[in-house]
Amino acid sequence: MVIVYESKTGFTKRYAEMLAAKTGLKAIPTKEISKIDKNEEIIFLGWMKVGRVQGLDKVRKYNVKAVCGSGTGRTAEPDTETVLARNNIGNIPFFYLRGGCLPLKQLKGLDKIMLSMFVKVLKNRKDKDEETEEAINHIVNGFDGVKEENLEPVIQWLKTNS
């Protein structure tokens, strides 16, 4: 089994490296997936954007046994069922890993434009709750939610399925 990951800002890569260190499995980025056999079992980790696990389509023709999505929310957004449907994740386990985001001022291009617009929408909400305020703060100031304990469900699954 091998860990394959897609990371844009480094948070998902850190999870892949932590999981590799904990399990002894090798972690490789999706750009190097051609180096592995198509029958090799894969745990895939990808960062999430609008409920989509980025990079998942690049590994679909491989033997994916589990999918982990890394995002900034407390839970998979908009919700786990929607994530499963949007990503066409059938009967394989899905794990959500709270990752992080860089501060808005460090972003570039379309990401910066889109997140700036999103923050404006959130700030203009009349019914801002604690989660909305937290989302605004995380986008503007950055956030790092990568924690080893977040991998525990994945590690437990591995212990019972390998």
Rosetta blueprint (number, residue, H / E / L):
1 M L
2 V E
3 I E
4 V E
5 Y E
6 E E
7 S L
8 K L
9 T L
10 G L
11 F H
12 T H
13 K H
14 R H
15 Y H
16 A H
17 E H
18 M H
19 L H
20 A H
21 A H
22 K H
23 T H
24 G L
25 L L
26 K E
27 A E
28 I E
29 P E
30 T H
31 K H
32 E H
33 I H
34 S H
35 K H
36 I L
37 D L
38 K L
39 N L
40 E L
41 E E
42 I E
43 I E
44 F E
45 L E
46 G E
47 W E
48 M E
49 K E
50 V L
51 G L
52 R E
53 V E
54 Q L
55 G L
56 L H
57 D H
58 K H
59 V H
60 R L
61 K L
62 Y L
63 N E
64 V E
65 K E
66 A E
67 V E
68 C E
69 G E
70 S E
71 G E
72 T L
73 G L
74 R L
75 T L
76 A L
77 E L
78 P L
79 D L
80 T H
81 E H
82 T H
83 V H
84 L H
85 A H
86 R H
87 N L
88 N L
89 I L
90 G L
91 N L
92 I L
93 P L
94 F E
95 F E
96 Y E
97 L E
98 R E
99 G L
100 G E
101 C E
102 L L
103 P L
104 L H
105 K H
106 Q H
107 L L
108 K L
109 G H
110 L H
111 D H
112 K H
113 I H
114 M H
115 L H
116 S H
117 M H
118 F H
119 V H
120 K H
121 V H
122 L H
123 K H
124 N H
125 R L
126 K L
127 D L
128 K L
129 D L
130 E H
131 E H
132 T H
133 E H
134 E H
135 A H
136 I H
137 N H
138 H H
139 I H
140 V H
141 N H
142 G L
143 F E
144 D E
145 G L
146 V L
147 K L
148 E H
149 E H
150 N H
151 L H
152 E H
153 P H
154 V H
155 I H
156 Q H
157 W H
158 L H
159 K H
160 T H
161 N H
162 S L
